[in-house]
Amino acid sequence: MLLQQIYRGWALFGSLIVAALAATALQALLLRHDRGGFRLSLFALLCLVAAQALFWLFTFPINVASANWSKMPEDFEAKRRQWEYSHAAGAVLTGAAFLALILSLSKAARPEAPPQATLAVAHAARRPARGLPAASPRGLFIVGSGDEFGVFLRTALEG
């Protein structure tokens, strides 16, 4: 069996995995007050933990038995199949974690607008709010009456 040189140094990526687990746990902690973002972050963390469990329970023992594929292990076909399927399942879990993280961040970055915002947007183009200039094609200033909120939106026309 040929020595698989491509696997040299992969153990160094363990530090990145630990960092990913820590960062995902921190994100879940920071989003604990945002129900949707927290659940997605927690799901991502659980997927990463499950991927690690698969690696240590199914992939790593085959790496040891084959001396990182430099020798043929006993029952080669079954061990190779276990190694491949555990890698594939780990990749699916890691991909699901990545998608959940993206969704959790996009959900957290999109806070729900107060009910007055919709009304203010609908009427802002017709009349200036509280002495502010009327809406222009380059921007829109919205001031709500109930919660005293203001939002300034600029389009790509302003540079």
Phi and psi in radians as a Rosetta constraint file:
Dihedral C 1 N 2 CA 2 C 2 CIRCULARHARMONIC -1.319 0.35
Dihedral N 2 CA 2 C 2 N 3 CIRCULARHARMONIC 2.492 0.35
Dihedral C 2 N 3 CA 3 C 3 CIRCULARHARMONIC -1.218 0.35
Dihedral N 3 CA 3 C 3 N 4 CIRCULARHARMONIC 2.254 0.35
Dihedral C 3 N 4 CA 4 C 4 CIRCULARHARMONIC -1.504 0.35
Dihedral N 4 CA 4 C 4 N 5 CIRCULARHARMONIC 1.580 0.35
Dihedral C 4 N 5 CA 5 C 5 CIRCULARHARMONIC -1.201 0.35
Dihedral N 5 CA 5 C 5 N 6 CIRCULARHARMONIC -0.352 0.35
Dihedral C 5 N 6 CA 6 C 6 CIRCULARHARMONIC -1.121 0.35
Dihedral N 6 CA 6 C 6 N 7 CIRCULARHARMONIC -0.387 0.35
Dihedral C 6 N 7 CA 7 C 7 CIRCULARHARMONIC -1.526 0.35
Dihedral N 7 CA 7 C 7 N 8 CIRCULARHARMONIC -0.036 0.35
Dihedral C 7 N 8 CA 8 C 8 CIRCULARHARMONIC -1.107 0.35
Dihedral N 8 CA 8 C 8 N 9 CIRCULARHARMONIC 2.303 0.35
Dihedral C 8 N 9 CA 9 C 9 CIRCULARHARMONIC 1.506 0.35
Dihedral N 9 CA 9 C 9 N 10 CIRCULARHARMONIC -0.064 0.35
Dihedral C 9 N 10 CA 10 C 10 CIRCULARHARMONIC -1.125 0.35
Dihedral N 10 CA 10 C 10 N 11 CIRCULARHARMONIC -0.455 0.35
Dihedral C 10 N 11 CA 11 C 11 CIRCULARHARMONIC -1.088 0.35
Dihedral N 11 CA 11 C 11 N 12 CIRCULARHARMONIC -0.436 0.35
Dihedral C 11 N 12 CA 12 C 12 CIRCULARHARMONIC -1.152 0.35
Dihedral N 12 CA 12 C 12 N 13 CIRCULARHARMONIC -0.380 0.35
Dihedral C 12 N 13 CA 13 C 13 CIRCULARHARMONIC -1.285 0.35
Dihedral N 13 CA 13 C 13 N 14 CIRCULARHARMONIC -0.130 0.35
Dihedral C 13 N 14 CA 14 C 14 CIRCULARHARMONIC -1.004 0.35
Dihedral N 14 CA 14 C 14 N 15 CIRCULARHARMONIC -0.631 0.35
Dihedral C 14 N 15 CA 15 C 15 CIRCULARHARMONIC -1.135 0.35
Dihedral N 15 CA 15 C 15 N 16 CIRCULARHARMONIC -0.611 0.35
Dihedral C 15 N 16 CA 16 C 16 CIRCULARHARMONIC -1.206 0.35
Dihedral N 16 CA 16 C 16 N 17 CIRCULARHARMONIC -0.619 0.35
Dihedral C 16 N 17 CA 17 C 17 CIRCULARHARMONIC -1.175 0.35
Dihedral N 17 CA 17 C 17 N 18 CIRCULARHARMONIC -0.735 0.35
Dihedral C 17 N 18 CA 18 C 18 CIRCULARHARMONIC -1.077 0.35
Dihedral N 18 CA 18 C 18 N 19 CIRCULARHARMONIC -0.743 0.35
Dihedral C 18 N 19 CA 19 C 19 CIRCULARHARMONIC -1.103 0.35
Dihedral N 19 CA 19 C 19 N 20 CIRCULARHARMONIC -0.708 0.35
Dihedral C 19 N 20 CA 20 C 20 CIRCULARHARMONIC -1.121 0.35
Dihedral N 20 CA 20 C 20 N 21 CIRCULARHARMONIC -0.730 0.35
Dihedral C 20 N 21 CA 21 C 21 CIRCULARHARMONIC -1.108 0.35
Dihedral N 21 CA 21 C 21 N 22 CIRCULARHARMONIC -0.773 0.35
Dihedral C 21 N 22 CA 22 C 22 CIRCULARHARMONIC -1.141 0.35
Dihedral N 22 CA 22 C 22 N 23 CIRCULARHARMONIC -0.755 0.35
Dihedral C 22 N 23 CA 23 C 23 CIRCULARHARMONIC -1.156 0.35
Dihedral N 23 CA 23 C 23 N 24 CIRCULARHARMONIC -0.669 0.35
Dihedral C 23 N 24 CA 24 C 24 CIRCULARHARMONIC -1.197 0.35
Dihedral N 24 CA 24 C 24 N 25 CIRCULARHARMONIC -0.693 0.35
Dihedral C 24 N 25 CA 25 C 25 CIRCULARHARMONIC -1.113 0.35
Dihedral N 25 CA 25 C 25 N 26 CIRCULARHARMONIC -0.704 0.35
Dihedral C 25 N 26 CA 26 C 26 CIRCULARHARMONIC -1.127 0.35
Dihedral N 26 CA 26 C 26 N 27 CIRCULARHARMONIC -0.719 0.35
Dihedral C 26 N 27 CA 27 C 27 CIRCULARHARMONIC -1.077 0.35
Dihedral N 27 CA 27 C 27 N 28 CIRCULARHARMONIC -0.768 0.35
Dihedral C 27 N 28 CA 28 C 28 CIRCULARHARMONIC -1.060 0.35
Dihedral N 28 CA 28 C 28 N 29 CIRCULARHARMONIC -0.711 0.35
Dihedral C 28 N 29 CA 29 C 29 CIRCULARHARMONIC -1.109 0.35
Dihedral N 29 CA 29 C 29 N 30 CIRCULARHARMONIC -0.760 0.35
Dihedral C 29 N 30 CA 30 C 30 CIRCULARHARMONIC -1.202 0.35
Dihedral N 30 CA 30 C 30 N 31 CIRCULARHARMONIC -0.484 0.35
Dihedral C 30 N 31 CA 31 C 31 CIRCULARHARMONIC -1.716 0.35
Dihedral N 31 CA 31 C 31 N 32 CIRCULARHARMONIC 0.283 0.35
Dihedral C 31 N 32 CA 32 C 32 CIRCULARHARMONIC -1.074 0.35
Dihedral N 32 CA 32 C 32 N 33 CIRCULARHARMONIC -0.400 0.35
Dihedral C 32 N 33 CA 33 C 33 CIRCULARHARMONIC -1.573 0.35
Dihedral N 33 CA 33 C 33 N 34 CIRCULARHARMONIC -0.177 0.35
Dihedral C 33 N 34 CA 34 C 34 CIRCULARHARMONIC -1.799 0.35
Dihedral N 34 CA 34 C 34 N 35 CIRCULARHARMONIC 1.762 0.35
Dihedral C 34 N 35 CA 35 C 35 CIRCULARHARMONIC -0.917 0.35
Dihedral N 35 CA 35 C 35 N 36 CIRCULARHARMONIC -0.859 0.35
Dihedral C 35 N 36 CA 36 C 36 CIRCULARHARMONIC -1.176 0.35
Dihedral N 36 CA 36 C 36 N 37 CIRCULARHARMONIC -0.813 0.35
Dihedral C 36 N 37 CA 37 C 37 CIRCULARHARMONIC -1.102 0.35
Dihedral N 37 CA 37 C 37 N 38 CIRCULARHARMONIC -0.690 0.35
Dihedral C 37 N 38 CA 38 C 38 CIRCULARHARMONIC -1.121 0.35
Dihedral N 38 CA 38 C 38 N 39 CIRCULARHARMONIC -0.804 0.35
Dihedral C 38 N 39 CA 39 C 39 CIRCULARHARMONIC -1.091 0.35
Dihedral N 39 CA 39 C 39 N 40 CIRCULARHARMONIC -0.729 0.35
Dihedral C 39 N 40 CA 40 C 40 CIRCULARHARMONIC -1.168 0.35
Dihedral N 40 CA 40 C 40 N 41 CIRCULARHARMONIC -0.702 0.35
Dihedral C 40 N 41 CA 41 C 41 CIRCULARHARMONIC -1.149 0.35
Dihedral N 41 CA 41 C 41 N 42 CIRCULARHARMONIC -0.709 0.35
Dihedral C 41 N 42 CA 42 C 42 CIRCULARHARMONIC -1.149 0.35
Dihedral N 42 CA 42 C 42 N 43 CIRCULARHARMONIC -0.697 0.35
Dihedral C 42 N 43 CA 43 C 43 CIRCULARHARMONIC -1.057 0.35
Dihedral N 43 CA 43 C 43 N 44 CIRCULARHARMONIC -0.760 0.35
Dihedral C 43 N 44 CA 44 C 44 CIRCULARHARMONIC -1.068 0.35
Dihedral N 44 CA 44 C 44 N 45 CIRCULARHARMONIC -0.761 0.35
Dihedral C 44 N 45 CA 45 C 45 CIRCULARHARMONIC -1.086 0.35
Dihedral N 45 CA 45 C 45 N 46 CIRCULARHARMONIC -0.769 0.35
Dihedral C 45 N 46 CA 46 C 46 CIRCULARHARMONIC -1.115 0.35
Dihedral N 46 CA 46 C 46 N 47 CIRCULARHARMONIC -0.647 0.35
Dihedral C 46 N 47 CA 47 C 47 CIRCULARHARMONIC -1.116 0.35
Dihedral N 47 CA 47 C 47 N 48 CIRCULARHARMONIC -0.744 0.35
Dihedral C 47 N 48 CA 48 C 48 CIRCULARHARMONIC -1.150 0.35
Dihedral N 48 CA 48 C 48 N 49 CIRCULARHARMONIC -0.687 0.35
Dihedral C 48 N 49 CA 49 C 49 CIRCULARHARMONIC -1.136 0.35
Dihedral N 49 CA 49 C 49 N 50 CIRCULARHARMONIC -0.738 0.35
Dihedral C 49 N 50 CA 50 C 50 CIRCULARHARMONIC -1.120 0.35
Dihedral N 50 CA 50 C 50 N 51 CIRCULARHARMONIC -0.677 0.35
Dihedral C 50 N 51 CA 51 C 51 CIRCULARHARMONIC -1.099 0.35
Dihedral N 51 CA 51 C 51 N 52 CIRCULARHARMONIC -0.684 0.35
Dihedral C 51 N 52 CA 52 C 52 CIRCULARHARMONIC -1.179 0.35
Dihedral N 52 CA 52 C 52 N 53 CIRCULARHARMONIC -0.696 0.35
Dihedral C 52 N 53 CA 53 C 53 CIRCULARHARMONIC -1.058 0.35
Dihedral N 53 CA 53 C 53 N 54 CIRCULARHARMONIC -0.761 0.35
Dihedral C 53 N 54 CA 54 C 54 CIRCULARHARMONIC -1.043 0.35
Dihedral N 54 CA 54 C 54 N 55 CIRCULARHARMONIC -0.775 0.35
Dihedral C 54 N 55 CA 55 C 55 CIRCULARHARMONIC -1.057 0.35
Dihedral N 55 CA 55 C 55 N 56 CIRCULARHARMONIC -0.897 0.35
Dihedral C 55 N 56 CA 56 C 56 CIRCULARHARMONIC -1.249 0.35
Dihedral N 56 CA 56 C 56 N 57 CIRCULARHARMONIC -0.508 0.35
Dihedral C 56 N 57 CA 57 C 57 CIRCULARHARMONIC -1.517 0.35
Dihedral N 57 CA 57 C 57 N 58 CIRCULARHARMONIC -0.545 0.35
Dihedral C 57 N 58 CA 58 C 58 CIRCULARHARMONIC -2.118 0.35
Dihedral N 58 CA 58 C 58 N 59 CIRCULARHARMONIC -0.664 0.35
Dihedral C 58 N 59 CA 59 C 59 CIRCULARHARMONIC -1.461 0.35
Dihedral N 59 CA 59 C 59 N 60 CIRCULARHARMONIC -0.908 0.35
Dihedral C 59 N 60 CA 60 C 60 CIRCULARHARMONIC -1.013 0.35
Dihedral N 60 CA 60 C 60 N 61 CIRCULARHARMONIC -0.753 0.35
Dihedral C 60 N 61 CA 61 C 61 CIRCULARHARMONIC -1.029 0.35
Dihedral N 61 CA 61 C 61 N 62 CIRCULARHARMONIC -0.572 0.35
Dihedral C 61 N 62 CA 62 C 62 CIRCULARHARMONIC -1.271 0.35
Dihedral N 62 CA 62 C 62 N 63 CIRCULARHARMONIC -0.653 0.35
Dihedral C 62 N 63 CA 63 C 63 CIRCULARHARMONIC -1.043 0.35
Dihedral N 63 CA 63 C 63 N 64 CIRCULARHARMONIC -0.721 0.35
Dihedral C 63 N 64 CA 64 C 64 CIRCULARHARMONIC -1.189 0.35
Dihedral N 64 CA 64 C 64 N 65 CIRCULARHARMONIC -0.813 0.35
Dihedral C 64 N 65 CA 65 C 65 CIRCULARHARMONIC -1.084 0.35
Dihedral N 65 CA 65 C 65 N 66 CIRCULARHARMONIC -0.521 0.35
Dihedral C 65 N 66 CA 66 C 66 CIRCULARHARMONIC -1.772 0.35
Dihedral N 66 CA 66 C 66 N 67 CIRCULARHARMONIC 0.121 0.35
Dihedral C 66 N 67 CA 67 C 67 CIRCULARHARMONIC 0.873 0.35
Dihedral N 67 CA 67 C 67 N 68 CIRCULARHARMONIC 0.915 0.35
Dihedral C 67 N 68 CA 68 C 68 CIRCULARHARMONIC 0.956 0.35
Dihedral N 68 CA 68 C 68 N 69 CIRCULARHARMONIC 0.767 0.35
Dihedral C 68 N 69 CA 69 C 69 CIRCULARHARMONIC 1.138 0.35
Dihedral N 69 CA 69 C 69 N 70 CIRCULARHARMONIC 0.523 0.35
Dihedral C 69 N 70 CA 70 C 70 CIRCULARHARMONIC -1.676 0.35
Dihedral N 70 CA 70 C 70 N 71 CIRCULARHARMONIC -0.181 0.35
Dihedral C 70 N 71 CA 71 C 71 CIRCULARHARMONIC -2.429 0.35
Dihedral N 71 CA 71 C 71 N 72 CIRCULARHARMONIC 2.729 0.35
Dihedral C 71 N 72 CA 72 C 72 CIRCULARHARMONIC -1.442 0.35
Dihedral N 72 CA 72 C 72 N 73 CIRCULARHARMONIC 2.102 0.35
Dihedral C 72 N 73 CA 73 C 73 CIRCULARHARMONIC -1.342 0.35
Dihedral N 73 CA 73 C 73 N 74 CIRCULARHARMONIC 2.809 0.35
Dihedral C 73 N 74 CA 74 C 74 CIRCULARHARMONIC -1.119 0.35
Dihedral N 74 CA 74 C 74 N 75 CIRCULARHARMONIC 2.575 0.35
Dihedral C 74 N 75 CA 75 C 75 CIRCULARHARMONIC 0.950 0.35
Dihedral N 75 CA 75 C 75 N 76 CIRCULARHARMONIC 0.955 0.35
Dihedral C 75 N 76 CA 76 C 76 CIRCULARHARMONIC -0.938 0.35
Dihedral N 76 CA 76 C 76 N 77 CIRCULARHARMONIC -0.846 0.35
Dihedral C 76 N 77 CA 77 C 77 CIRCULARHARMONIC -1.067 0.35
Dihedral N 77 CA 77 C 77 N 78 CIRCULARHARMONIC -0.776 0.35
Dihedral C 77 N 78 CA 78 C 78 CIRCULARHARMONIC -1.154 0.35
Dihedral N 78 CA 78 C 78 N 79 CIRCULARHARMONIC -0.724 0.35
Dihedral C 78 N 79 CA 79 C 79 CIRCULARHARMONIC -1.202 0.35
Dihedral N 79 CA 79 C 79 N 80 CIRCULARHARMONIC -0.703 0.35
Dihedral C 79 N 80 CA 80 C 80 CIRCULARHARMONIC -1.095 0.35
Dihedral N 80 CA 80 C 80 N 81 CIRCULARHARMONIC -0.742 0.35
Dihedral C 80 N 81 CA 81 C 81 CIRCULARHARMONIC -1.099 0.35
Dihedral N 81 CA 81 C 81 N 82 CIRCULARHARMONIC -0.766 0.35
Dihedral C 81 N 82 CA 82 C 82 CIRCULARHARMONIC -1.054 0.35
Dihedral N 82 CA 82 C 82 N 83 CIRCULARHARMONIC -0.743 0.35
Dihedral C 82 N 83 CA 83 C 83 CIRCULARHARMONIC -1.112 0.35
Dihedral N 83 CA 83 C 83 N 84 CIRCULARHARMONIC -0.807 0.35
Dihedral C 83 N 84 CA 84 C 84 CIRCULARHARMONIC -1.160 0.35
Dihedral N 84 CA 84 C 84 N 85 CIRCULARHARMONIC -0.820 0.35
Dihedral C 84 N 85 CA 85 C 85 CIRCULARHARMONIC -1.145 0.35
Dihedral N 85 CA 85 C 85 N 86 CIRCULARHARMONIC -0.641 0.35
Dihedral C 85 N 86 CA 86 C 86 CIRCULARHARMONIC -1.185 0.35
Dihedral N 86 CA 86 C 86 N 87 CIRCULARHARMONIC -0.639 0.35
Dihedral C 86 N 87 CA 87 C 87 CIRCULARHARMONIC -1.123 0.35
Dihedral N 87 CA 87 C 87 N 88 CIRCULARHARMONIC -0.772 0.35
Dihedral C 87 N 88 CA 88 C 88 CIRCULARHARMONIC -1.107 0.35
Dihedral N 88 CA 88 C 88 N 89 CIRCULARHARMONIC -0.774 0.35
Dihedral C 88 N 89 CA 89 C 89 CIRCULARHARMONIC -1.132 0.35
Dihedral N 89 CA 89 C 89 N 90 CIRCULARHARMONIC -0.689 0.35
Dihedral C 89 N 90 CA 90 C 90 CIRCULARHARMONIC -1.098 0.35
Dihedral N 90 CA 90 C 90 N 91 CIRCULARHARMONIC -0.678 0.35
Dihedral C 90 N 91 CA 91 C 91 CIRCULARHARMONIC -1.154 0.35
Dihedral N 91 CA 91 C 91 N 92 CIRCULARHARMONIC -0.690 0.35
Dihedral C 91 N 92 CA 92 C 92 CIRCULARHARMONIC -1.097 0.35
Dihedral N 92 CA 92 C 92 N 93 CIRCULARHARMONIC -0.786 0.35
Dihedral C 92 N 93 CA 93 C 93 CIRCULARHARMONIC -1.126 0.35
Dihedral N 93 CA 93 C 93 N 94 CIRCULARHARMONIC -0.713 0.35
Dihedral C 93 N 94 CA 94 C 94 CIRCULARHARMONIC -1.169 0.35
Dihedral N 94 CA 94 C 94 N 95 CIRCULARHARMONIC -0.685 0.35
Dihedral C 94 N 95 CA 95 C 95 CIRCULARHARMONIC -1.116 0.35
Dihedral N 95 CA 95 C 95 N 96 CIRCULARHARMONIC -0.713 0.35
Dihedral C 95 N 96 CA 96 C 96 CIRCULARHARMONIC -1.118 0.35
Dihedral N 96 CA 96 C 96 N 97 CIRCULARHARMONIC -0.680 0.35
Dihedral C 96 N 97 CA 97 C 97 CIRCULARHARMONIC -1.105 0.35
Dihedral N 97 CA 97 C 97 N 98 CIRCULARHARMONIC -0.757 0.35
Dihedral C 97 N 98 CA 98 C 98 CIRCULARHARMONIC -1.078 0.35
Dihedral N 98 CA 98 C 98 N 99 CIRCULARHARMONIC -0.799 0.35
Dihedral C 98 N 99 CA 99 C 99 CIRCULARHARMONIC -1.098 0.35
Dihedral N 99 CA 99 C 99 N 100 CIRCULARHARMONIC -0.745 0.35
Dihedral C 99 N 100 CA 100 C 100 CIRCULARHARMONIC -1.101 0.35
Dihedral N 100 CA 100 C 100 N 101 CIRCULARHARMONIC -0.663 0.35
Dihedral C 100 N 101 CA 101 C 101 CIRCULARHARMONIC -1.134 0.35
Dihedral N 101 CA 101 C 101 N 102 CIRCULARHARMONIC -0.752 0.35
Dihedral C 101 N 102 CA 102 C 102 CIRCULARHARMONIC -1.075 0.35
Dihedral N 102 CA 102 C 102 N 103 CIRCULARHARMONIC -0.807 0.35
Dihedral C 102 N 103 CA 103 C 103 CIRCULARHARMONIC -1.119 0.35
Dihedral N 103 CA 103 C 103 N 104 CIRCULARHARMONIC -0.688 0.35
Dihedral C 103 N 104 CA 104 C 104 CIRCULARHARMONIC -1.159 0.35
Dihedral N 104 CA 104 C 104 N 105 CIRCULARHARMONIC -0.667 0.35
Dihedral C 104 N 105 CA 105 C 105 CIRCULARHARMONIC -1.256 0.35
Dihedral N 105 CA 105 C 105 N 106 CIRCULARHARMONIC -0.672 0.35
Dihedral C 105 N 106 CA 106 C 106 CIRCULARHARMONIC -1.208 0.35
Dihedral N 106 CA 106 C 106 N 107 CIRCULARHARMONIC -0.586 0.35
Dihedral C 106 N 107 CA 107 C 107 CIRCULARHARMONIC -1.223 0.35
Dihedral N 107 CA 107 C 107 N 108 CIRCULARHARMONIC -0.716 0.35
Dihedral C 107 N 108 CA 108 C 108 CIRCULARHARMONIC -1.207 0.35
Dihedral N 108 CA 108 C 108 N 109 CIRCULARHARMONIC -0.537 0.35
Dihedral C 108 N 109 CA 109 C 109 CIRCULARHARMONIC -1.383 0.35
Dihedral N 109 CA 109 C 109 N 110 CIRCULARHARMONIC -0.158 0.35
Dihedral C 109 N 110 CA 110 C 110 CIRCULARHARMONIC -2.013 0.35
Dihedral N 110 CA 110 C 110 N 111 CIRCULARHARMONIC 1.253 0.35
Dihedral C 110 N 111 CA 111 C 111 CIRCULARHARMONIC -1.147 0.35
Dihedral N 111 CA 111 C 111 N 112 CIRCULARHARMONIC 2.617 0.35
Dihedral C 111 N 112 CA 112 C 112 CIRCULARHARMONIC -1.244 0.35
Dihedral N 112 CA 112 C 112 N 113 CIRCULARHARMONIC 2.351 0.35
Dihedral C 112 N 113 CA 113 C 113 CIRCULARHARMONIC -1.316 0.35
Dihedral N 113 CA 113 C 113 N 114 CIRCULARHARMONIC 2.514 0.35
Dihedral C 113 N 114 CA 114 C 114 CIRCULARHARMONIC -1.112 0.35
Dihedral N 114 CA 114 C 114 N 115 CIRCULARHARMONIC 2.707 0.35
Dihedral C 114 N 115 CA 115 C 115 CIRCULARHARMONIC -1.003 0.35
Dihedral N 115 CA 115 C 115 N 116 CIRCULARHARMONIC -0.549 0.35
Dihedral C 115 N 116 CA 116 C 116 CIRCULARHARMONIC -1.187 0.35
Dihedral N 116 CA 116 C 116 N 117 CIRCULARHARMONIC -0.410 0.35
Dihedral C 116 N 117 CA 117 C 117 CIRCULARHARMONIC -1.084 0.35
Dihedral N 117 CA 117 C 117 N 118 CIRCULARHARMONIC -0.727 0.35
Dihedral C 117 N 118 CA 118 C 118 CIRCULARHARMONIC -1.079 0.35
Dihedral N 118 CA 118 C 118 N 119 CIRCULARHARMONIC -0.768 0.35
Dihedral C 118 N 119 CA 119 C 119 CIRCULARHARMONIC -1.124 0.35
Dihedral N 119 CA 119 C 119 N 120 CIRCULARHARMONIC -0.734 0.35
Dihedral C 119 N 120 CA 120 C 120 CIRCULARHARMONIC -1.130 0.35
Dihedral N 120 CA 120 C 120 N 121 CIRCULARHARMONIC -0.709 0.35
Dihedral C 120 N 121 CA 121 C 121 CIRCULARHARMONIC -1.113 0.35
Dihedral N 121 CA 121 C 121 N 122 CIRCULARHARMONIC -0.723 0.35
Dihedral C 121 N 122 CA 122 C 122 CIRCULARHARMONIC -1.131 0.35
Dihedral N 122 CA 122 C 122 N 123 CIRCULARHARMONIC -0.598 0.35
Dihedral C 122 N 123 CA 123 C 123 CIRCULARHARMONIC -1.756 0.35
Dihedral N 123 CA 123 C 123 N 124 CIRCULARHARMONIC -0.175 0.35
Dihedral C 123 N 124 CA 124 C 124 CIRCULARHARMONIC -1.128 0.35
Dihedral N 124 CA 124 C 124 N 125 CIRCULARHARMONIC -0.617 0.35
Dihedral C 124 N 125 CA 125 C 125 CIRCULARHARMONIC -1.247 0.35
Dihedral N 125 CA 125 C 125 N 126 CIRCULARHARMONIC -0.399 0.35
Dihedral C 125 N 126 CA 126 C 126 CIRCULARHARMONIC -1.457 0.35
Dihedral N 126 CA 126 C 126 N 127 CIRCULARHARMONIC -0.603 0.35
Dihedral C 126 N 127 CA 127 C 127 CIRCULARHARMONIC -2.559 0.35
Dihedral N 127 CA 127 C 127 N 128 CIRCULARHARMONIC 2.537 0.35
Dihedral C 127 N 128 CA 128 C 128 CIRCULARHARMONIC -1.203 0.35
Dihedral N 128 CA 128 C 128 N 129 CIRCULARHARMONIC 2.529 0.35
Dihedral C 128 N 129 CA 129 C 129 CIRCULARHARMONIC -1.722 0.35
Dihedral N 129 CA 129 C 129 N 130 CIRCULARHARMONIC 2.170 0.35
Dihedral C 129 N 130 CA 130 C 130 CIRCULARHARMONIC 0.882 0.35
Dihedral N 130 CA 130 C 130 N 131 CIRCULARHARMONIC 0.851 0.35
Dihedral C 130 N 131 CA 131 C 131 CIRCULARHARMONIC 1.369 0.35
Dihedral N 131 CA 131 C 131 N 132 CIRCULARHARMONIC 0.136 0.35
Dihedral C 131 N 132 CA 132 C 132 CIRCULARHARMONIC -1.510 0.35
Dihedral N 132 CA 132 C 132 N 133 CIRCULARHARMONIC 2.737 0.35
Dihedral C 132 N 133 CA 133 C 133 CIRCULARHARMONIC -1.100 0.35
Dihedral N 133 CA 133 C 133 N 134 CIRCULARHARMONIC 2.631 0.35
Dihedral C 133 N 134 CA 134 C 134 CIRCULARHARMONIC -1.127 0.35
Dihedral N 134 CA 134 C 134 N 135 CIRCULARHARMONIC 2.820 0.35
Dihedral C 134 N 135 CA 135 C 135 CIRCULARHARMONIC -1.077 0.35
Dihedral N 135 CA 135 C 135 N 136 CIRCULARHARMONIC 2.447 0.35
Dihedral C 135 N 136 CA 136 C 136 CIRCULARHARMONIC -2.026 0.35
Dihedral N 136 CA 136 C 136 N 137 CIRCULARHARMONIC 2.920 0.35
Dihedral C 136 N 137 CA 137 C 137 CIRCULARHARMONIC -1.140 0.35
Dihedral N 137 CA 137 C 137 N 138 CIRCULARHARMONIC -0.297 0.35
Dihedral C 137 N 138 CA 138 C 138 CIRCULARHARMONIC -1.624 0.35
Dihedral N 138 CA 138 C 138 N 139 CIRCULARHARMONIC -0.257 0.35
Dihedral C 138 N 139 CA 139 C 139 CIRCULARHARMONIC -2.951 0.35
Dihedral N 139 CA 139 C 139 N 140 CIRCULARHARMONIC 2.986 0.35
Dihedral C 139 N 140 CA 140 C 140 CIRCULARHARMONIC -2.578 0.35
Dihedral N 140 CA 140 C 140 N 141 CIRCULARHARMONIC 2.202 0.35
Dihedral C 140 N 141 CA 141 C 141 CIRCULARHARMONIC -1.879 0.35
Dihedral N 141 CA 141 C 141 N 142 CIRCULARHARMONIC 2.209 0.35
Dihedral C 141 N 142 CA 142 C 142 CIRCULARHARMONIC -2.108 0.35
Dihedral N 142 CA 142 C 142 N 143 CIRCULARHARMONIC 2.232 0.35
Dihedral C 142 N 143 CA 143 C 143 CIRCULARHARMONIC -2.215 0.35
Dihedral N 143 CA 143 C 143 N 144 CIRCULARHARMONIC 2.191 0.35
Dihedral C 143 N 144 CA 144 C 144 CIRCULARHARMONIC -1.628 0.35
Dihedral N 144 CA 144 C 144 N 145 CIRCULARHARMONIC 2.681 0.35
Dihedral C 144 N 145 CA 145 C 145 CIRCULARHARMONIC -1.517 0.35
Dihedral N 145 CA 145 C 145 N 146 CIRCULARHARMONIC -0.704 0.35
Dihedral C 145 N 146 CA 146 C 146 CIRCULARHARMONIC -1.228 0.35
Dihedral N 146 CA 146 C 146 N 147 CIRCULARHARMONIC -0.930 0.35
Dihedral C 146 N 147 CA 147 C 147 CIRCULARHARMONIC -1.765 0.35
Dihedral N 147 CA 147 C 147 N 148 CIRCULARHARMONIC 0.068 0.35
Dihedral C 147 N 148 CA 148 C 148 CIRCULARHARMONIC 0.937 0.35
Dihedral N 148 CA 148 C 148 N 149 CIRCULARHARMONIC 0.951 0.35
Dihedral C 148 N 149 CA 149 C 149 CIRCULARHARMONIC -1.886 0.35
Dihedral N 149 CA 149 C 149 N 150 CIRCULARHARMONIC 2.701 0.35
Dihedral C 149 N 150 CA 150 C 150 CIRCULARHARMONIC -2.411 0.35
Dihedral N 150 CA 150 C 150 N 151 CIRCULARHARMONIC 2.466 0.35
Dihedral C 150 N 151 CA 151 C 151 CIRCULARHARMONIC -2.369 0.35
Dihedral N 151 CA 151 C 151 N 152 CIRCULARHARMONIC 2.259 0.35
Dihedral C 151 N 152 CA 152 C 152 CIRCULARHARMONIC -1.971 0.35
Dihedral N 152 CA 152 C 152 N 153 CIRCULARHARMONIC 2.053 0.35
Dihedral C 152 N 153 CA 153 C 153 CIRCULARHARMONIC -1.917 0.35
Dihedral N 153 CA 153 C 153 N 154 CIRCULARHARMONIC 2.322 0.35
Dihedral C 153 N 154 CA 154 C 154 CIRCULARHARMONIC -2.078 0.35
Dihedral N 154 CA 154 C 154 N 155 CIRCULARHARMONIC 2.484 0.35
Dihedral C 154 N 155 CA 155 C 155 CIRCULARHARMONIC -1.609 0.35
Dihedral N 155 CA 155 C 155 N 156 CIRCULARHARMONIC 3.078 0.35
Dihedral C 155 N 156 CA 156 C 156 CIRCULARHARMONIC -1.216 0.35
Dihedral N 156 CA 156 C 156 N 157 CIRCULARHARMONIC -0.181 0.35
Dihedral C 156 N 157 CA 157 C 157 CIRCULARHARMONIC -1.176 0.35
Dihedral N 157 CA 157 C 157 N 158 CIRCULARHARMONIC -0.495 0.35
Dihedral C 157 N 158 CA 158 C 158 CIRCULARHARMONIC -1.511 0.35
Dihedral N 158 CA 158 C 158 N 159 CIRCULARHARMONIC 2.364 0.35
